[in-house]
C-alpha cells in the first residue's frame, strides 16, 4: 500500500456527540482529534489528488454542517442541522442566513437554478427562494407523509431523485410509510418509488453518462449501484463497495462523482475515493467527520466538504461532475 501523507498545519479539536446507532447526523461521533492525511490504496489515487495538497478551513463555528451547493456567484449554500438554518457562506467565512428551517439536510440546484432542500422536520422536499421563503414540492407518497427526506440530486432526465429514511424522524410523529425509499419527483409533482431495498438510504449520485445510480446505505455501511432505465427506473441493484469502520467513526453518507466516473463518498474517518469499477483508490482523512461534499470554484475542481462544525476546501486534479449543469 502506498501511504504518503500531507499533514495539515492546523488541527482542530472536535467536540461532537455520542450516539447508540450508526448514522450520519449530529449525534454520530465522539470527542476525538484527527489530522488531515491522504492515504493511497492505489497509485491511481495520485491522478486525482496532489501529494502536497493542503486542506483549507473555509468557514467554522457551525453546529452540524450538511448539504453544500456551490453557486457560480462565488458562495456556498450550507445547511446547519443543529442551528436549523441554511446559510450562504462566502470566502473568508462570512455567513448570511437564508432561512430558518427545522433540520435542513441535503440540497441541490435543479436545472432551473432553484435551490431544493430535504426538509427533515417538514418531512418534505422544498424549494427555497433567495429571499428566505419556501414552497413544498412534495411531502407524500400515495397519500402518506414521507419519513424524513435526507439527500437529493438532479437526474440526467432533469427530474429530482431523493432518499427518505427514518434516522432523522421527528420524535413523537407517526410513521406513515413503513419502509425507507428512494424516489423520483418529476416536473409535474408526481412522486414515484424507485426502490425500497435499502435499510437507511442516504447519499445518492448518477454516473456522468447517466447509466448508473449510486446510493449509500448508512446502516449497512455500503454503497449500492443500480442500472438506470430510459424512464428513470432502477434495476440490477448490487453492492458497489463497503465502508466498514469502528463505532462513531462515520458511515457512508454524501456522494459526489467526477467527470471520469470516480466516486467520492464520505465514510469512516473521511472521504473514500473509488474508481468506476469499485476499486478503493484511497481515503482523504479529515480532521472532523464529514457528512457531505460538493464540487465548486469556477472550474469545479475543488471539493467543498461539510464536516461537523466546519466547512473545508480541498483542491483536486479531478474535474467535478455537476448534474444540474448538464445541458
ZAVO-893108 format. One record per residue (C-alpha): residue in one letter; residue number from 1; x, z, y. Coordinates in Angstrom, 3 decimals. Layout:
# residues N
   rest    nr          X          Z          Y
      a   NUM          X          Z          Y
...
END
This chain:
# residues 327
   rest    nr          X          Z          Y
      x     1      0.000      0.000      0.000
      x     2      1.308     -0.974      3.428
      x     3      0.846      2.074      5.624
      x     4      2.054      1.507      9.162
      x     5      0.524      3.624     11.890
      x     6      0.430      3.864     15.628
      x     7     -0.433      7.383     16.717
      x     8     -2.499      7.655     19.850
      x     9     -0.850      9.584     22.654
      x    10     -3.920     11.656     23.429
      x    11     -5.590     13.521     20.600
      x    12     -8.863     15.189     21.475
      x    13    -10.214     18.240     19.645
      x    14    -13.585     17.564     18.112
      x    15    -16.432     20.034     18.385
      x    16    -19.178     18.963     16.025
      x    17    -21.936     20.495     13.971
      x    18    -22.428     21.247     10.284
      x    19    -24.942     19.599      8.010
      x    20    -26.025     20.062      4.437
      x    21    -26.794     16.374      3.857
      x    22    -24.588     13.301      4.335
      x    23    -25.968     11.445      7.311
      x    24    -24.710      9.846     10.453
      x    25    -26.429     11.719     13.253
      x    26    -25.101     14.568     15.399
      x    27    -25.137     17.050     12.512
      x    28    -22.867     15.252     10.094
      x    29    -19.413     16.673     10.714
      x    30    -17.440     19.849     11.107
      x    31    -14.779     21.004     13.529
      x    32    -11.556     19.183     12.806
      x    33     -8.753     17.368     14.562
      x    34     -7.668     13.842     13.734
      x    35     -5.359     11.268     15.238
      x    36     -5.736      7.542     15.670
      x    37     -3.984      5.609     12.898
      x    38     -4.018      2.114     11.485
      x    39     -3.907      2.352      7.692
      x    40     -3.411     -1.025      6.000
      x    41     -4.533     -1.571      2.416
      x    42     -3.632     -5.275      2.586
      x    43     -1.140     -7.299      4.685
      x    44     -4.154     -9.286      5.948
      x    45     -5.150     -6.221      7.962
      x    46     -2.432     -7.133     10.465
      x    47     -4.058    -10.514     11.065
      x    48     -6.862     -8.598     12.753
      x    49     -5.010     -5.775     14.487
      x    50     -1.666     -5.464     16.212
      x    51      0.675     -2.959     14.575
      x    52      1.270     -1.462     18.033
      x    53     -2.404     -1.326     19.015
      x    54     -3.468      1.705     21.023
      x    55     -6.856      3.346     21.255
      x    56     -8.152      3.959     24.783
      x    57    -10.737      6.523     25.820
      x    58    -13.385      4.517     27.679
      x    59    -15.667      7.462     28.510
      x    60    -16.235     11.038     27.364
      x    61    -18.485     14.026     27.912
      x    62    -21.421     12.870     25.792
      x    63    -23.459     14.813     23.252
      x    64    -23.542     12.257     20.417
      x    65    -22.987      8.564     21.099
      x    66    -24.660      5.616     19.378
      x    67    -25.929      2.084     19.909
      x    68    -23.236      0.378     22.054
      x    69    -24.126     -3.001     23.584
      x    70    -21.751     -4.912     25.864
      x    71    -23.166     -6.601     28.941
      x    72    -21.342     -9.574     30.447
      x    73    -21.592     -7.886     33.850
      x    74    -18.836     -5.579     32.614
      x    75    -20.534     -2.434     31.384
      x    76    -21.650     -0.936     28.094
      x    77    -25.042      0.439     27.123
      x    78    -24.705      3.668     25.133
      x    79    -27.352      5.884     23.530
      x    80    -26.849      9.652     23.592
      x    81    -28.886     11.186     20.795
      x    82    -28.250     14.744     21.979
      x    83    -28.845     14.273     25.710
      x    84    -31.804     11.970     24.882
      x    85    -30.757      9.244     27.295
      x    86    -29.473      5.681     27.383
      x    87    -26.617      5.110     29.835
      x    88    -24.778      2.243     31.421
      x    89    -21.109      3.100     31.104
      x    90    -18.510      1.422     33.313
      x    91    -14.717      1.152     33.075
      x    92    -13.264      4.423     34.302
      x    93    -16.013      6.400     32.571
      x    94    -18.715      6.244     35.255
      x    95    -22.205      6.681     33.768
      x    96    -25.585      5.578     35.074
      x    97    -28.727      6.884     33.402
      x    98    -31.058      4.068     32.398
      x    99    -33.837      6.008     30.706
      x   100    -34.637      9.438     29.269
      x   101    -35.930      8.995     25.752
      x   102    -36.206     11.236     22.705
      x   103    -33.306     10.465     20.343
      x   104    -32.478      6.826     21.195
      x   105    -30.409      5.208     18.457
      x   106    -29.256      1.647     17.725
      x   107    -29.559     -1.008     20.435
      x   108    -29.197     -4.757     20.730
      x   109    -29.911     -7.567     23.109
      x   110    -32.243    -10.260     21.880
      x   111    -31.789    -13.924     22.777
      x   112    -33.854    -13.383     25.938
      x   113    -31.281    -10.800     27.040
      x   114    -33.773     -7.966     26.669
      x   115    -32.375     -4.582     25.652
      x   116    -34.075     -3.354     22.469
      x   117    -33.780      0.205     21.157
      x   118    -34.629      2.067     17.970
      x   119    -36.557      4.990     19.457
      x   120    -36.448      7.692     16.808
      x   121    -38.918     10.142     18.365
      x   122    -41.379      7.391     19.272
      x   123    -40.902      6.009     15.734
      x   124    -40.835      2.566     17.291
      x   125    -38.862     -0.493     18.317
      x   126    -38.991     -0.684     22.102
      x   127    -37.913     -2.957     24.935
      x   128    -36.086     -1.120     27.728
      x   129    -36.266     -2.566     31.221
      x   130    -33.349     -2.337     33.692
      x   131    -35.405     -0.031     35.941
      x   132    -35.865      2.561     33.185
      x   133    -39.246      1.763     31.669
      x   134    -40.073      0.795     28.113
      x   135    -42.631     -1.129     26.115
      x   136    -43.327     -0.585     22.421
      x   137    -42.821     -3.826     20.478
      x   138    -43.639     -2.402     17.050
      x   139    -44.334      1.055     15.657
      x   140    -46.302      0.386     12.464
      x   141    -46.209     -1.481      9.188
      x   142    -49.576     -2.259      7.612
      x   143    -51.182      0.296      9.906
      x   144    -48.778      3.121      9.048
      x   145    -46.256      4.542     11.502
      x   146    -42.572      3.906     10.895
      x   147    -40.446      6.809      9.737
      x   148    -37.545      6.701     12.207
      x   149    -36.067      3.292     13.157
      x   150    -32.296      3.546     13.133
      x   151    -30.388      0.312     13.795
      x   152    -31.238     -3.185     14.916
      x   153    -29.761     -6.684     15.083
      x   154    -30.803    -10.152     16.248
      x   155    -31.111    -12.573     13.344
      x   156    -29.961    -16.200     13.094
      x   157    -33.597    -17.243     13.470
      x   158    -33.971    -15.320     16.738
      x   159    -36.148    -12.660     15.144
      x   160    -35.260     -8.966     15.109
      x   161    -34.160     -7.083     11.993
      x   162    -34.082     -3.297     11.775
      x   163    -33.743     -0.363      9.404
      x   164    -36.225      2.506      9.106
      x   165    -35.056      5.678      7.434
      x   166    -36.123      9.338      7.239
      x   167    -32.919     11.205      8.092
      x   168    -33.886     11.304     11.790
      x   169    -37.534     12.003     11.027
      x   170    -39.202     14.212     13.631
      x   171    -39.804     17.670     12.219
      x   172    -43.460     18.548     11.883
      x   173    -44.738     14.966     11.910
      x   174    -46.402     13.293      8.967
      x   175    -44.523     10.682      6.980
      x   176    -46.879      7.747      6.516
      x   177    -44.607      5.170      4.838
      x   178    -43.330      6.595      1.521
      x   179    -40.105      4.567      1.426
      x   180    -37.138      3.648      3.644
      x   181    -37.285     -0.025      4.508
      x   182    -35.547     -2.946      6.165
      x   183    -37.889     -5.029      8.324
      x   184    -38.141     -8.234     10.324
      x   185    -40.012     -8.395     13.644
      x   186    -40.915    -11.881     14.849
      x   187    -41.668    -13.035     18.394
      x   188    -45.409    -12.673     17.795
      x   189    -45.072     -8.988     16.994
      x   190    -45.569     -9.371     13.247
      x   191    -43.605     -6.943     11.064
      x   192    -42.554     -7.940      7.553
      x   193    -40.908     -5.713      4.956
      x   194    -37.761     -7.321      3.568
      x   195    -36.564     -4.677      1.118
      x   196    -37.144     -1.053      0.212
      x   197    -34.409     -0.685     -2.411
      x   198    -32.058      1.431     -0.266
      x   199    -32.129      5.222     -0.203
      x   200    -31.304      5.583      3.509
      x   201    -30.687      2.196      5.178
      x   202    -28.561      2.334      8.298
      x   203    -26.346     -0.278      9.996
      x   204    -27.023     -3.963      9.409
      x   205    -25.414     -7.305     10.247
      x   206    -25.521    -11.010      9.433
      x   207    -22.573    -13.159      8.430
      x   208    -21.699    -15.769     11.090
      x   209    -23.265    -18.580      9.036
      x   210    -26.470    -16.552      8.614
      x   211    -26.368    -16.853      4.836
      x   212    -25.533    -13.223      4.043
      x   213    -27.025     -9.973      5.261
      x   214    -25.227     -6.620      5.075
      x   215    -26.909     -3.208      5.093
      x   216    -25.354      0.224      4.803
      x   217    -26.881      2.899      2.613
      x   218    -25.711      6.185      4.114
      x   219    -26.988      8.306      1.252
      x   220    -25.403      6.173     -1.477
      x   221    -22.247      5.670      0.657
      x   222    -22.142      1.944      0.036
      x   223    -22.674     -1.426      1.682
      x   224    -25.154     -3.857      0.171
      x   225    -25.217     -7.598      0.693
      x   226    -28.147     -9.982      0.272
      x   227    -28.583    -13.730      0.287
      x   228    -30.764    -14.911      3.178
      x   229    -33.524    -17.467      2.610
      x   230    -34.813    -20.007      5.105
      x   231    -37.713    -17.790      6.120
      x   232    -35.545    -14.696      6.529
      x   233    -36.307    -13.400      3.045
      x   234    -33.622    -11.435      1.182
      x   235    -32.620    -11.906     -2.441
      x   236    -29.877    -11.064     -4.932
      x   237    -29.122     -7.646     -3.460
      x   238    -25.847     -6.210     -4.745
      x   239    -23.120     -3.733     -3.876
      x   240    -20.561     -5.249     -1.484
      x   241    -18.351     -2.196     -1.030
      x   242    -18.157      1.572     -1.474
      x   243    -17.010      4.017      1.201
      x   244    -16.504      7.367     -0.555
      x   245    -15.395     10.391      1.387
      x   246    -15.369     14.148      1.459
      x   247    -18.103     16.382      2.861
      x   248    -18.672     15.852      6.580
      x   249    -16.094     13.026      6.805
      x   250    -18.708     10.453      7.740
      x   251    -20.745      7.844      5.885
      x   252    -21.320      4.079      6.209
      x   253    -23.169      3.638      9.484
      x   254    -22.691      0.912     12.110
      x   255    -21.590     -2.626     11.144
      x   256    -20.126     -5.496     13.127
      x   257    -18.696     -8.828     11.926
      x   258    -16.049    -11.119     13.388
      x   259    -16.312    -14.902     13.543
      x   260    -14.209    -15.256     10.395
      x   261    -16.677    -13.138      8.440
      x   262    -14.630     -9.930      8.241
      x   263    -16.773     -6.798      8.326
      x   264    -16.041     -3.682     10.390
      x   265    -18.016     -0.681      9.096
      x   266    -17.896      2.889     10.339
      x   267    -17.304      5.286      7.461
      x   268    -15.279      8.286      6.321
      x   269    -12.686      9.158      8.985
      x   270    -13.058      5.937     10.936
      x   271    -13.770      2.221     10.652
      x   272    -13.284      0.448      7.325
      x   273    -12.343     -3.233      7.555
      x   274    -13.465     -5.579      4.769
      x   275    -12.834     -9.258      4.096
      x   276    -15.828    -11.515      3.255
      x   277    -15.103    -11.184     -0.489
      x   278    -15.436     -7.389     -0.414
      x   279    -11.739     -6.546     -0.253
      x   280    -10.910     -3.408      1.721
      x   281     -8.214     -4.526      4.170
      x   282     -7.609     -1.167      5.794
      x   283     -9.021      1.676      7.860
      x   284     -8.929      2.443     11.568
      x   285     -8.724      6.236     11.556
      x   286    -10.424      7.680     14.634
      x   287     -9.838     10.954     16.482
      x   288    -13.595     11.529     16.473
      x   289    -16.027     10.375     13.799
      x   290    -17.527      7.016     14.819
      x   291    -21.171      6.120     14.370
      x   292    -21.313      2.573     15.702
      x   293    -19.369     -0.196     17.421
      x   294    -19.798     -3.385     19.439
      x   295    -17.723     -6.383     20.494
      x   296    -17.035     -6.597     24.200
      x   297    -14.954     -7.851     27.137
      x   298    -15.078    -11.464     28.316
      x   299    -13.535    -12.839     25.120
      x   300    -15.313    -10.433     22.731
      x   301    -12.031     -9.427     21.120
      x   302    -12.377     -5.725     21.965
      x   303    -14.197     -3.155     19.867
      x   304    -16.132     -0.531     21.800
      x   305    -16.653      2.409     19.478
      x   306    -19.200      5.193     19.898
      x   307    -17.593      8.240     18.294
      x   308    -19.353     11.597     18.581
      x   309    -18.759     12.838     22.174
      x   310    -16.841      9.782     23.371
      x   311    -16.652      6.012     23.620
      x   312    -13.336      4.363     22.722
      x   313    -11.901      0.905     23.290
      x   314     -9.652     -0.931     20.807
      x   315     -8.191     -4.367     21.477
      x   316     -8.043     -6.594     18.366
      x   317     -6.794    -10.024     17.311
      x   318    -10.238    -10.859     15.943
      x   319    -12.955    -12.737     17.793
      x   320    -16.244    -10.889     17.523
      x   321    -19.433    -12.469     16.256
      x   322    -22.295    -11.530     18.604
      x   323    -25.638    -12.655     17.116
      x   324    -27.727    -12.655     20.290
      x   325    -25.296    -15.099     21.954
      x   326    -25.970    -17.691     19.250
      x   327    -27.408    -20.873     20.760
END
